[in-house]
Amino acid sequence: MREEYDFSNGRKNPYVKKMKKQITINIDSDTIDFFKEQSEASGIPYQTLINLYLSDCAKQKKQLQMTWE
């Protein structure tokens, strides 16, 4: 094994923009239950489903539309 390596011509990590950041968020139990049901049906972990949904909203620049009943 070499003592030194030259990485100056190496490729940049293509996944850097996709790196995730761990946060704490409060989500209603009903909402979590919904995504857990979707998780069981799809085989995709519920946290991944939540991330996919939020990513889709951000990508499409969806604006929040709230109505109070």
C-alpha positions as CSV (number, residue, x, y, z in Angstrom):
1,M,0.0,0.0,0.0
2,R,1.3,3.5,-0.8
3,E,2.1,5.9,1.9
4,E,0.5,8.8,-0.1
5,Y,-2.3,8.9,-2.8
6,D,-3.1,11.6,-5.3
7,F,-6.8,12.3,-5.4
8,S,-6.5,15.6,-7.3
9,N,-7.9,14.1,-10.4
10,G,-10.6,12.1,-8.6
11,R,-14.3,12.3,-9.4
12,K,-16.6,14.2,-7.1
13,N,-19.2,12.3,-5.2
14,P,-22.4,12.4,-7.3
15,Y,-24.6,11.8,-4.3
16,V,-23.4,14.8,-2.2
17,K,-26.6,16.7,-3.0
18,K,-28.7,13.8,-1.9
19,M,-27.2,13.5,1.5
20,K,-29.8,13.5,4.3
21,K,-29.9,15.4,7.5
22,Q,-31.4,14.0,10.6
23,I,-34.0,16.2,12.3
24,T,-36.6,16.0,14.9
25,I,-40.2,16.7,13.8
26,N,-43.6,16.3,15.4
27,I,-46.1,14.5,13.3
28,D,-49.6,13.5,14.2
29,S,-50.2,9.9,15.1
30,D,-52.8,9.6,12.3
31,T,-50.4,10.8,9.7
32,I,-47.7,8.3,10.9
33,D,-50.3,5.5,10.8
34,F,-51.2,6.5,7.3
35,F,-47.6,6.3,6.1
36,K,-47.0,3.0,8.0
37,E,-50.0,1.5,6.2
38,Q,-48.6,2.7,2.9
39,S,-45.3,1.2,3.9
40,E,-46.8,-2.2,4.5
41,A,-48.5,-2.1,1.1
42,S,-45.4,-0.9,-0.8
43,G,-42.6,-2.5,1.1
44,I,-40.9,0.9,1.4
45,P,-40.0,2.1,4.9
46,Y,-42.5,4.7,6.2
47,Q,-39.8,7.3,6.8
48,T,-38.6,6.9,3.2
49,L,-42.2,7.4,2.0
50,I,-42.5,10.6,4.1
51,N,-39.2,11.8,2.6
52,L,-40.3,10.9,-0.9
53,Y,-43.6,12.8,-0.5
54,L,-42.0,15.9,1.0
55,S,-39.3,15.8,-1.7
56,D,-42.0,15.6,-4.4
57,C,-43.7,18.6,-2.9
58,A,-40.5,20.6,-2.8
59,K,-39.5,19.6,-6.4
60,Q,-42.9,20.7,-7.7
61,K,-42.8,23.8,-5.5
62,K,-46.3,23.1,-4.2
63,Q,-47.8,25.9,-2.2
64,L,-49.6,25.2,1.1
65,Q,-53.3,25.6,0.7
66,M,-55.2,25.4,4.0
67,T,-58.9,25.7,4.7
68,W,-60.4,25.6,8.1
69,E,-63.5,23.6,8.6
